[in-house]
Every structure is written in C-alpha cells, then in structure tokens.
Amino acid sequence: MSTEQIPADWETMELKPDGIFTPDCTVFLNEVNVGHITRRIFSLRLRAEIQVHGNTYNVRRDGFFTPVYIMENEMGEKVADAARISFWGNKYQVNIAGRLLQLKFHVFSMKRVYDLIENEQIIGRVGLKKIFSRTLQFHCQKGIPAEARLFILWLILGFLDQANSDSSNANNM
C-alpha cells in the first residue's frame, strides 16, 4: 500500500516537533492540536509524558535486551504495552486494551515506514512526511483511540531515534 493508496476514509495525524532543538512534539488531527508528547531525553531509559484530551499518560521502556514499552494512566494502571515479537525482527506486538495489533517495519521509497496490522489487514501506516522531514504522519482507520495513536507515535519516535543513533555511530568508526 503506497501513500497514494491510503483509503479515503482513514484519518491522518501529524506529529510535529515543537522546535529545532527540542525533543517535544505536538500532534495534530486535521490541523487541530489533539495532544502533546514531552520526552525526557536525560533519563537513563526511554520515557515521556503524553497529554491527550485533558488526560496525562506516562510511557516508558523497561528492560534492555528484550524491552517492553508501557503506557500508564495517571493512576498507574497499564493502558497499553508493546514488545518486539522476535529478537532479530523489526516487528512489534502492541496490546491496547486487549486489542492486539502488530507494528511491522519496512522501507518504502527510501523512507522508513511502519504498518499497523490487525488480523493480517493493514489498518494504519506511520512514516516520515518527507525523506528529510522530522514530521511523522499516521494514516489509520477511524476508531483507534487518540491515546493509542500517540503511544504508537511515541514508540516510532524512539525507534527512529535509535536507528539514527546507530547510523551516526557507524559513521564515526
């Protein structure tokens, strides 16, 4: 499914950095601000705070070799989690309120793209807006809660940061 083949009834969210030198991002749906991700870059592990619809969620990465990504509400209750399906693959299982989804990585037209899959059907796609852009676009079916979408965007931000860090470290050798 190429970008041109995005179904007309899908919604598009955009995650835009708040500035050139800040890790924080604002999320828009049809140019309307629907949420904010405040990333804690000086933490020893991947952490952030997501604000959406007046609610605050804490997200974090637990573990090193087999990391689990967790989203909790203000009361500390787990809302969503994600984990890599296999050590060598770029496929993740995402559990959002009992709804099991998969995030599958691939390269499409020189851009890193993640497909959101449910029951072997692509229900969403996340990728950079342009090759050298810092703006992420999330095209998906209606009905996926905004909290879940922001969790997925946060996951992919972390994956892209890691990939960029890995490639810059390889260039320094």
Backbone as ProteinMPNN parsed JSONL, in Angstrom:
{"seq_chain_A": "MSTEQIPADWETMELKPDGIFTPDCTVFLNEVNVGHITRRIFSLRLRAEIQVHGNTYNVRRDGFFTPVYIMENEMGEKVADAARISFWGNKYQVNIAGRLLQLKFHVFSMKRVYDLIENEQIIGRVGLKKIFSRTLQFHCQKGIPAEARLFILWLILGFLDQANSDSSNANNM", "coords_chain_A": {"N_chain_A": [[0.852, -1.175, 0.0], [0.875, 1.99, -1.04], [1.587, 5.488, -0.32], [-0.125, 6.882, -1.933], [-2.211, 5.142, -2.045], [-3.653, 5.289, 0.272], [-6.577, 4.735, 2.007], [-9.573, 6.658, 1.519], [-11.272, 7.029, 3.691], [-9.705, 6.947, 5.934], [-8.052, 8.517, 8.717], [-5.687, 11.174, 9.212], [-3.024, 11.794, 11.264], [-0.64, 14.147, 12.378], [2.592, 14.424, 13.647], [4.49, 16.896, 14.928], [7.624, 18.396, 15.551], [8.264, 20.587, 18.326], [10.154, 22.529, 18.03], [13.405, 23.381, 16.678], [15.537, 22.443, 18.292], [14.382, 20.911, 20.279], [13.101, 17.973, 21.897], [10.422, 17.608, 22.228], [7.024, 17.211, 21.075], [4.117, 18.113, 19.153], [0.875, 16.933, 18.423], [-1.308, 16.719, 15.698], [-4.605, 16.559, 14.367], [-6.226, 16.84, 11.474], [-5.227, 19.471, 11.345], [-5.833, 20.381, 13.891], [-4.867, 20.73, 17.21], [-4.367, 17.892, 19.072], [-2.91, 16.591, 20.993], [0.093, 16.176, 23.03], [3.529, 15.349, 23.268], [5.907, 14.998, 25.657], [9.147, 14.492, 25.875], [11.603, 12.839, 27.827], [14.718, 13.302, 27.676], [17.053, 13.068, 29.14], [16.874, 10.933, 30.752], [17.752, 7.659, 31.965], [16.502, 5.614, 30.677], [14.17, 5.188, 27.98], [11.636, 7.508, 28.18], [8.561, 9.317, 28.589], [5.961, 11.82, 28.641], [2.615, 11.841, 27.849], [0.073, 13.897, 26.711], [-3.321, 14.051, 26.192], [-6.566, 14.898, 25.25], [-7.032, 16.192, 27.731], [-6.066, 14.369, 29.582], [-3.298, 12.771, 31.215], [-0.62, 10.656, 30.428], [1.892, 8.324, 31.289], [4.716, 7.084, 29.691], [7.072, 4.521, 29.038], [10.153, 2.73, 28.595], [10.971, -0.485, 29.546], [13.475, -2.745, 30.538], [16.334, -4.153, 28.776], [17.668, -5.953, 26.827], [15.419, -7.338, 25.942], [13.223, -5.321, 25.5], [10.251, -3.838, 26.896], [7.585, -1.779, 26.184], [5.642, 0.565, 27.849], [2.511, 2.046, 28.637], [0.938, 4.078, 30.949], [-1.87, 5.236, 32.839], [-2.809, 8.179, 34.792], [-3.237, 7.081, 37.288], [-1.525, 5.007, 37.455], [-2.252, 2.69, 36.174], [-1.926, 0.167, 33.71], [-2.359, 0.954, 30.356], [-1.633, 0.403, 27.777], [0.715, -1.679, 26.014], [3.802, -2.729, 24.486], [5.888, -4.977, 22.672], [8.798, -6.424, 21.202], [8.422, -8.906, 18.743], [10.223, -10.91, 17.899], [13.702, -11.401, 18.615], [15.466, -10.776, 16.506], [13.901, -9.555, 14.566], [12.015, -6.804, 13.076], [9.451, -6.367, 14.077], [6.682, -5.663, 16.044], [4.515, -6.419, 18.778], [1.576, -4.919, 19.782], [-0.428, -4.148, 22.474], [-3.443, -2.887, 23.125], [-5.673, -2.133, 25.36], [-6.535, -4.836, 25.355], [-6.796, -5.263, 22.656], [-5.083, -6.664, 20.1], [-2.426, -5.708, 18.138], [-0.086, -5.352, 15.409], [3.057, -3.878, 14.726], [4.88, -3.373, 11.937], [7.969, -3.009, 10.445], [9.29, -1.553, 7.463], [11.053, -0.529, 4.498], [10.102, 2.0, 2.333], [10.074, 3.592, -0.664], [12.545, 4.861, -0.039], [11.989, 5.74, 2.517], [11.511, 5.182, 6.003], [9.024, 3.093, 7.133], [6.214, 2.139, 9.058], [3.86, -0.352, 9.29], [0.633, -0.728, 10.628], [-0.98, -3.457, 11.818], [-3.803, -5.583, 11.94], [-5.295, -8.644, 12.458], [-4.077, -9.685, 10.1], [-4.57, -7.628, 8.305], [-3.788, -4.459, 6.989], [-4.186, -1.679, 8.913], [-3.285, 0.782, 9.369], [-0.667, 3.217, 8.798], [2.533, 4.475, 9.444], [4.908, 6.98, 9.005], [7.708, 9.066, 7.991], [6.933, 12.351, 6.867], [8.264, 13.477, 4.678], [11.368, 12.598, 3.082], [13.61, 13.839, 4.431], [12.362, 14.99, 6.555], [11.216, 15.902, 9.876], [8.724, 15.481, 10.658], [6.18, 13.269, 11.478], [3.736, 11.218, 9.926], [0.629, 9.703, 10.525], [-1.454, 7.572, 9.206], [-4.579, 6.148, 9.524], [-7.291, 3.832, 10.209], [-10.478, 5.026, 11.263], [-11.583, 5.029, 14.66], [-9.545, 4.026, 16.196], [-8.367, 4.784, 19.306], [-7.282, 8.086, 20.329], [-5.332, 8.149, 22.339], [-4.058, 5.69, 22.019], [-3.006, 6.03, 19.48], [-1.144, 8.098, 19.921], [0.597, 6.777, 21.651], [1.651, 4.851, 19.904], [2.888, 6.576, 18.054], [4.839, 7.68, 19.752], [6.341, 5.367, 20.29], [7.403, 4.859, 17.714], [8.868, 7.193, 17.291], [10.917, 6.746, 19.143], [12.045, 4.434, 17.997], [12.979, 5.468, 15.557], [14.794, 7.397, 16.497], [16.662, 5.677, 17.664], [17.544, 4.254, 15.401], [18.686, 6.36, 13.942], [20.72, 7.092, 15.699], [22.219, 4.722, 15.75], [23.109, 4.675, 13.072], [24.644, 7.016, 12.94], [26.611, 6.436, 14.785], [27.889, 4.344, 13.492], [29.042, 5.708, 11.39], [31.035, 7.046, 12.688], [33.065, 5.307, 13.196]], "CA_chain_A": [[0.0, 0.0, 0.0], [1.682, 3.204, -1.109], [0.928, 6.661, 0.244], [-1.226, 7.247, -2.828], [-3.28, 4.173, -1.869], [-4.271, 5.434, 1.594], [-8.034, 4.831, 1.833], [-10.138, 7.986, 1.741], [-11.967, 7.127, 4.978], [-8.734, 6.945, 7.021], [-7.674, 9.816, 9.266], [-4.25, 11.417, 9.228], [-2.458, 12.58, 12.36], [0.736, 14.581, 12.143], [3.399, 14.733, 14.812], [5.449, 17.918, 14.52], [8.484, 18.859, 16.636], [7.941, 21.93, 18.817], [11.219, 23.439, 17.63], [14.564, 22.745, 16.071], [16.414, 21.787, 19.262], [13.616, 20.308, 21.356], [12.577, 16.639, 21.586], [8.98, 17.598, 22.446], [6.25, 17.237, 19.832], [2.675, 18.333, 19.21], [0.179, 16.06, 17.482], [-2.453, 17.373, 15.084], [-5.554, 15.807, 13.549], [-6.878, 17.85, 10.637], [-4.678, 20.772, 11.758], [-6.293, 20.71, 15.235], [-3.998, 20.158, 18.226], [-5.069, 16.865, 19.855], [-2.071, 16.027, 22.031], [1.47, 16.622, 23.144], [4.466, 14.377, 23.813], [7.057, 15.609, 26.309], [10.137, 13.42, 26.011], [12.634, 13.046, 28.847], [15.913, 12.811, 26.988], [18.166, 12.856, 30.057], [16.581, 9.756, 31.55], [18.57, 6.509, 31.57], [15.712, 4.783, 29.768], [13.218, 5.935, 27.175], [10.47, 7.915, 28.97], [7.874, 10.523, 28.114], [4.628, 12.105, 29.155], [1.693, 12.119, 26.744], [-1.153, 14.586, 27.105], [-4.335, 13.98, 25.148], [-7.936, 15.093, 25.746], [-7.018, 16.568, 29.144], [-5.502, 13.297, 30.407], [-1.848, 12.604, 31.136], [-0.164, 9.267, 30.443], [3.332, 8.132, 31.357], [5.178, 5.992, 28.84], [8.464, 4.208, 29.33], [10.733, 1.475, 28.13], [11.541, -1.316, 30.601], [14.296, -3.826, 30.018], [17.377, -3.754, 27.84], [17.784, -6.866, 25.692], [14.056, -7.602, 25.474], [12.47, -4.209, 26.081], [8.795, -3.743, 26.859], [7.18, -0.379, 26.208], [4.437, 0.579, 28.67], [1.771, 3.299, 28.792], [0.098, 4.043, 32.141], [-2.653, 6.448, 33.098], [-2.366, 8.941, 35.958], [-3.362, 6.247, 38.485], [-0.532, 3.941, 37.365], [-2.818, 1.494, 35.541], [-1.425, -0.034, 32.349], [-3.341, 1.198, 29.302], [-1.125, -0.238, 26.553], [2.118, -2.099, 26.052], [4.328, -3.226, 23.211], [7.131, -5.731, 22.786], [9.301, -6.99, 19.961], [7.97, -10.286, 18.593], [11.414, -11.746, 17.938], [14.904, -10.615, 18.873], [16.107, -10.338, 15.263], [12.987, -8.919, 13.632], [11.521, -5.449, 13.288], [8.008, -6.49, 14.198], [6.299, -5.495, 17.439], [3.116, -6.659, 19.125], [1.055, -3.827, 20.591], [-1.663, -4.517, 23.158], [-4.153, -1.686, 23.542], [-6.937, -2.524, 25.999], [-6.906, -6.168, 24.886], [-6.787, -5.31, 21.186], [-3.725, -6.998, 19.683], [-2.012, -5.158, 16.847], [1.334, -5.507, 15.11], [3.772, -2.835, 14.006], [5.878, -4.039, 11.105], [8.845, -2.052, 9.795], [9.866, -1.803, 6.147], [11.488, 0.682, 3.803], [9.251, 2.247, 1.182], [10.506, 4.814, -1.358], [13.639, 5.439, 0.733], [11.516, 6.214, 3.816], [11.165, 4.156, 6.977], [7.565, 3.041, 7.283], [5.667, 1.109, 9.937], [2.463, -0.699, 9.047], [-0.14, -1.184, 11.779], [-1.692, -4.617, 11.273], [-4.721, -6.308, 12.809], [-5.858, -9.796, 11.743], [-3.44, -9.762, 8.775], [-5.01, -6.49, 7.49], [-3.149, -3.181, 7.323], [-5.199, -0.712, 9.36], [-2.629, 2.074, 9.533], [0.713, 3.346, 8.318], [3.239, 5.602, 10.046], [6.203, 7.245, 8.389], [8.075, 10.468, 7.853], [6.17, 13.044, 5.829], [9.199, 13.552, 3.557], [12.59, 11.86, 3.395], [14.439, 14.531, 5.415], [11.466, 15.681, 7.477], [11.087, 15.414, 11.249], [7.286, 15.337, 10.88], [5.631, 11.935, 11.24], [2.319, 11.12, 9.572], [-0.001, 8.448, 10.933], [-2.707, 7.345, 8.498], [-5.187, 4.938, 10.079], [-8.743, 3.728, 10.25], [-11.149, 5.685, 12.382], [-11.926, 4.088, 15.716], [-8.391, 3.775, 17.063], [-8.365, 5.929, 20.227], [-6.169, 9.036, 20.21], [-4.282, 7.746, 23.274], [-3.345, 4.585, 21.385], [-2.233, 6.574, 18.357], [0.009, 8.818, 20.444], [1.526, 5.752, 22.152], [2.325, 4.296, 18.726], [3.791, 7.613, 17.542], [5.97, 7.752, 20.672], [7.159, 4.182, 20.008], [8.123, 5.017, 16.448], [9.887, 8.219, 17.531], [12.04, 6.071, 19.788], [12.69, 3.548, 17.019], [13.707, 6.304, 14.594], [15.949, 7.956, 17.207], [17.642, 4.604, 17.811], [18.108, 3.987, 14.073], [19.561, 7.482, 13.602], [21.888, 6.987, 16.58], [23.022, 3.602, 15.255], [23.77, 5.017, 11.801], [25.68, 8.03, 13.179], [27.728, 5.764, 15.452], [28.59, 3.562, 12.467], [29.845, 6.651, 10.606], [32.154, 7.537, 13.489], [34.066, 4.247, 13.401]], "C_chain_A": [[0.896, 1.236, 0.0], [0.903, 4.357, -0.485], [-0.254, 7.076, -0.616], [-2.431, 6.323, -2.632], [-3.924, 4.239, -0.489], [-5.773, 5.592, 1.385], [-8.582, 6.193, 2.246], [-10.802, 8.123, 3.11], [-11.015, 7.05, 6.169], [-8.461, 8.379, 7.475], [-6.155, 9.938, 9.264], [-3.9, 12.305, 10.411], [-1.056, 12.985, 11.946], [1.396, 14.929, 13.463], [4.487, 15.691, 14.354], [6.299, 18.328, 15.715], [8.116, 20.291, 17.029], [8.984, 22.964, 18.424], [12.394, 22.654, 17.092], [15.353, 21.923, 17.086], [15.649, 21.174, 20.435], [13.128, 18.921, 20.958], [11.05, 16.558, 21.709], [8.229, 17.798, 21.14], [4.782, 17.509, 20.119], [2.039, 17.498, 18.113], [-1.095, 16.748, 17.021], [-3.305, 16.362, 14.324], [-6.355, 16.839, 12.785], [-6.523, 19.261, 11.096], [-5.167, 21.245, 13.129], [-5.384, 19.989, 16.235], [-4.799, 19.165, 19.071], [-4.208, 16.284, 20.971], [-0.648, 16.542, 21.989], [2.308, 15.505, 23.762], [5.675, 15.135, 24.35], [8.051, 14.499, 26.603], [11.198, 13.802, 27.032], [13.937, 12.465, 28.31], [17.074, 12.538, 27.925], [17.901, 11.708, 31.023], [17.452, 8.6, 31.067], [17.808, 5.565, 30.65], [14.683, 5.676, 29.069], [11.96, 6.227, 27.994], [9.852, 9.155, 28.333], [6.556, 10.673, 28.844], [3.77, 12.49, 27.963], [0.455, 12.784, 27.316], [-2.108, 14.555, 25.932], [-5.72, 14.075, 25.805], [-7.976, 15.386, 27.244], [-6.479, 15.511, 30.083], [-4.004, 13.207, 30.177], [-1.508, 11.134, 31.287], [1.353, 9.26, 30.527], [3.696, 6.931, 30.504], [6.662, 5.777, 29.118], [8.868, 2.899, 28.668], [11.328, 0.772, 29.341], [12.349, -2.422, 29.95], [15.312, -3.324, 29.014], [17.422, -4.669, 26.624], [16.429, -7.23, 25.105], [13.148, -6.519, 26.056], [10.953, -4.36, 25.914], [8.477, -2.265, 27.013], [5.795, -0.323, 26.867], [3.841, 1.984, 28.712], [0.835, 3.136, 29.987], [-0.665, 5.345, 32.276], [-2.162, 7.102, 34.382], [-2.418, 8.127, 37.252], [-2.388, 5.065, 38.468], [-1.049, 2.653, 36.756], [-2.321, 1.396, 34.101], [-2.57, 0.094, 31.345], [-2.942, 0.463, 28.022], [0.303, -0.698, 26.806], [2.51, -2.625, 24.677], [5.632, -3.951, 23.475], [7.509, -6.275, 21.418], [8.908, -8.465, 19.904], [9.148, -11.256, 18.604], [12.639, -10.842, 18.07], [15.487, -10.023, 17.592], [15.202, -9.548, 14.339], [12.644, -7.49, 13.993], [9.994, -5.455, 13.301], [7.67, -6.472, 15.681], [4.829, -5.843, 17.623], [2.694, -5.565, 20.088], [-0.289, -4.267, 21.156], [-2.3, -3.238, 23.685], [-5.527, -2.112, 24.04], [-7.438, -3.865, 25.459], [-6.966, -6.322, 23.376], [-5.347, -5.522, 20.738], [-3.456, -6.518, 18.261], [-0.541, -5.478, 16.644], [1.832, -4.262, 14.4], [4.874, -3.532, 13.237], [6.646, -2.979, 10.314], [9.211, -2.504, 8.383], [10.289, -0.471, 5.547], [10.66, 0.809, 2.538], [9.664, 3.583, 0.577], [11.54, 5.59, -0.545], [13.207, 6.013, 2.082], [11.239, 5.014, 4.717], [9.673, 4.236, 7.246], [7.21, 1.906, 8.231], [4.209, 0.898, 9.576], [1.851, -1.162, 10.36], [-1.09, -2.247, 11.261], [-2.584, -5.228, 12.35], [-5.369, -7.411, 11.988], [-5.382, -9.855, 10.292], [-3.87, -8.64, 7.82], [-4.266, -5.237, 7.932], [-4.253, -2.192, 7.674], [-4.59, 0.668, 9.591], [-1.212, 2.039, 9.014], [1.309, 4.615, 8.914], [4.579, 5.759, 9.356], [6.491, 8.732, 8.357], [7.297, 11.096, 6.7], [6.986, 13.154, 4.543], [10.492, 12.883, 4.001], [13.403, 12.539, 4.498], [13.621, 15.306, 6.435], [11.576, 15.111, 8.882], [9.607, 15.24, 11.609], [6.859, 13.92, 10.528], [4.163, 12.053, 10.852], [1.817, 9.742, 9.946], [-1.359, 8.387, 10.247], [-3.321, 6.084, 9.094], [-6.709, 5.002, 10.013], [-9.279, 4.53, 11.425], [-11.467, 4.62, 13.426], [-10.762, 3.699, 16.599], [-8.276, 4.992, 17.983], [-7.117, 6.799, 20.081], [-5.02, 8.652, 21.136], [-3.418, 6.648, 22.658], [-2.478, 5.097, 20.243], [-0.993, 7.318, 18.845], [1.042, 7.864, 21.038], [2.322, 5.17, 20.991], [3.292, 5.316, 18.122], [5.028, 7.74, 18.435], [6.914, 6.562, 20.453], [8.031, 4.408, 18.777], [9.159, 6.127, 16.539], [11.123, 7.601, 18.164], [12.794, 5.167, 18.838], [13.524, 4.359, 16.03], [14.933, 6.944, 15.239], [17.053, 6.915, 17.326], [18.323, 4.306, 16.469], [19.065, 5.109, 13.66], [20.836, 7.449, 14.434], [22.802, 5.865, 16.107], [23.773, 3.969, 13.993], [24.848, 6.075, 12.014], [26.866, 7.418, 13.909], [28.532, 4.931, 14.458], [29.493, 4.468, 11.623], [31.059, 7.135, 11.358], [33.249, 6.498, 13.685], [35.162, 4.337, 12.372]], "O_chain_A": [[1.606, 1.479, 0.976], [-0.279, 4.227, -0.164], [-1.263, 7.561, -0.105], [-3.549, 6.677, -3.008], [-4.669, 3.333, -0.116], [-6.202, 6.489, 0.659], [-8.109, 6.8, 3.207], [-10.885, 9.231, 3.639], [-11.47, 7.085, 7.313], [-8.622, 9.328, 6.707], [-5.436, 8.94, 9.309], [-4.408, 13.418, 10.545], [-0.369, 12.244, 11.243], [0.827, 15.641, 14.29], [5.308, 15.352, 13.501], [5.758, 18.584, 16.791], [7.713, 21.098, 16.191], [8.713, 24.163, 18.482], [12.38, 21.424, 17.055], [15.794, 20.818, 16.771], [16.238, 20.943, 21.491], [12.775, 18.706, 19.798], [10.453, 15.548, 21.335], [8.714, 18.458, 20.221], [4.271, 17.179, 21.189], [2.584, 17.368, 17.017], [-1.86, 17.284, 17.823], [-2.784, 15.428, 13.716], [-7.084, 17.63, 13.384], [-7.388, 20.128, 11.222], [-4.938, 22.398, 13.494], [-5.16, 18.784, 16.12], [-5.784, 19.538, 19.709], [-4.721, 15.552, 21.817], [-0.237, 17.238, 21.06], [1.853, 14.804, 24.666], [6.375, 15.823, 23.607], [7.822, 13.664, 27.479], [11.634, 14.951, 27.089], [14.215, 11.277, 28.476], [18.007, 11.833, 27.54], [18.628, 11.536, 32.001], [17.846, 8.56, 29.902], [18.424, 4.792, 29.916], [14.379, 6.777, 29.528], [11.291, 5.3, 28.452], [10.518, 9.926, 27.642], [6.105, 9.779, 29.56], [4.142, 13.351, 27.167], [-0.138, 12.3, 28.28], [-1.769, 14.97, 24.824], [-5.992, 13.401, 26.799], [-8.852, 14.887, 27.95], [-6.439, 15.741, 31.292], [-3.504, 13.52, 29.097], [-2.038, 10.448, 32.161], [2.02, 10.092, 29.911], [3.055, 5.884, 30.587], [7.405, 6.719, 29.396], [8.037, 2.093, 28.25], [12.106, 1.37, 30.085], [11.948, -2.971, 28.924], [15.185, -2.227, 28.47], [17.233, -4.205, 25.5], [16.307, -7.41, 23.893], [12.393, -6.773, 26.994], [10.459, -4.925, 24.938], [9.037, -1.586, 27.873], [4.89, -1.068, 26.49], [4.561, 2.978, 28.808], [0.043, 2.196, 30.046], [-0.187, 6.411, 31.888], [-1.203, 6.629, 34.993], [-1.716, 8.448, 38.21], [-2.422, 4.219, 39.362], [-0.369, 1.628, 36.808], [-2.294, 2.384, 33.367], [-3.603, -0.565, 31.466], [-3.793, -0.031, 27.282], [1.0, -0.186, 27.682], [1.664, -2.922, 23.833], [6.387, -3.593, 24.38], [6.647, -6.552, 20.584], [9.042, -9.188, 20.891], [9.082, -12.306, 19.243], [12.61, -9.673, 17.685], [15.955, -8.884, 17.597], [15.694, -8.921, 13.401], [12.949, -7.026, 15.091], [9.344, -4.657, 12.627], [8.291, -7.175, 16.478], [4.003, -5.597, 16.744], [3.366, -5.31, 21.088], [-1.174, -4.701, 20.42], [-1.762, -2.588, 24.581], [-6.425, -2.412, 23.253], [-8.618, -4.012, 25.143], [-7.171, -7.429, 22.879], [-4.489, -4.669, 20.963], [-4.161, -6.876, 17.318], [0.165, -5.832, 17.589], [1.127, -3.668, 13.584], [5.713, -4.212, 13.829], [6.055, -2.162, 9.608], [9.417, -3.693, 8.138], [9.914, 0.589, 6.047], [10.528, -0.142, 1.768], [9.605, 4.608, 1.256], [11.435, 6.806, -0.38], [13.991, 6.709, 2.727], [10.79, 3.966, 4.254], [9.132, 5.301, 7.545], [7.831, 0.843, 8.207], [3.418, 1.841, 9.557], [2.479, -1.904, 11.116], [-1.906, -1.985, 10.377], [-2.184, -5.374, 13.505], [-5.936, -7.141, 10.929], [-6.179, -10.05, 9.374], [-3.556, -8.704, 6.632], [-4.131, -4.986, 9.129], [-5.132, -1.9, 6.864], [-5.292, 1.608, 9.962], [-0.631, 0.973, 8.814], [0.691, 5.68, 8.898], [5.3, 4.782, 9.148], [5.624, 9.553, 8.658], [7.039, 10.448, 5.686], [6.46, 12.949, 3.449], [10.679, 12.632, 5.192], [13.845, 11.86, 5.424], [14.149, 16.191, 7.109], [11.985, 13.963, 9.058], [9.282, 14.889, 12.743], [7.131, 13.429, 9.433], [3.437, 12.891, 11.387], [2.491, 8.738, 9.715], [-2.3, 9.067, 10.656], [-2.654, 5.051, 9.165], [-7.313, 6.053, 9.798], [-8.611, 4.687, 12.446], [-11.602, 3.441, 13.096], [-10.966, 3.097, 17.654], [-8.107, 6.113, 17.502], [-6.038, 6.308, 19.751], [-3.856, 8.807, 20.768], [-2.193, 6.678, 22.767], [-1.347, 4.645, 20.064], [0.082, 7.191, 18.258], [2.242, 8.118, 20.938], [3.54, 5.015, 21.089], [4.399, 4.955, 17.723], [6.141, 7.89, 17.932], [8.134, 6.727, 20.432], [9.239, 4.176, 18.803], [10.224, 6.022, 15.931], [12.247, 7.901, 17.764], [14.024, 5.122, 18.855], [14.648, 3.978, 15.703], [15.99, 7.029, 14.615], [18.229, 7.215, 17.118], [19.54, 4.127, 16.415], [20.127, 4.846, 13.096], [21.917, 7.747, 13.925], [24.021, 6.032, 16.065], [24.945, 3.621, 13.846], [25.874, 6.041, 11.335], [28.006, 7.827, 13.687], [29.753, 4.835, 14.587], [30.57, 4.055, 11.194], [32.024, 7.59, 10.743], [34.274, 6.802, 14.296], [36.091, 3.53, 12.386]]}, "name": "protein", "num_of_chains": 1, "seq": "MSTEQIPADWETMELKPDGIFTPDCTVFLNEVNVGHITRRIFSLRLRAEIQVHGNTYNVRRDGFFTPVYIMENEMGEKVADAARISFWGNKYQVNIAGRLLQLKFHVFSMKRVYDLIENEQIIGRVGLKKIFSRTLQFHCQKGIPAEARLFILWLILGFLDQANSDSSNANNM"}
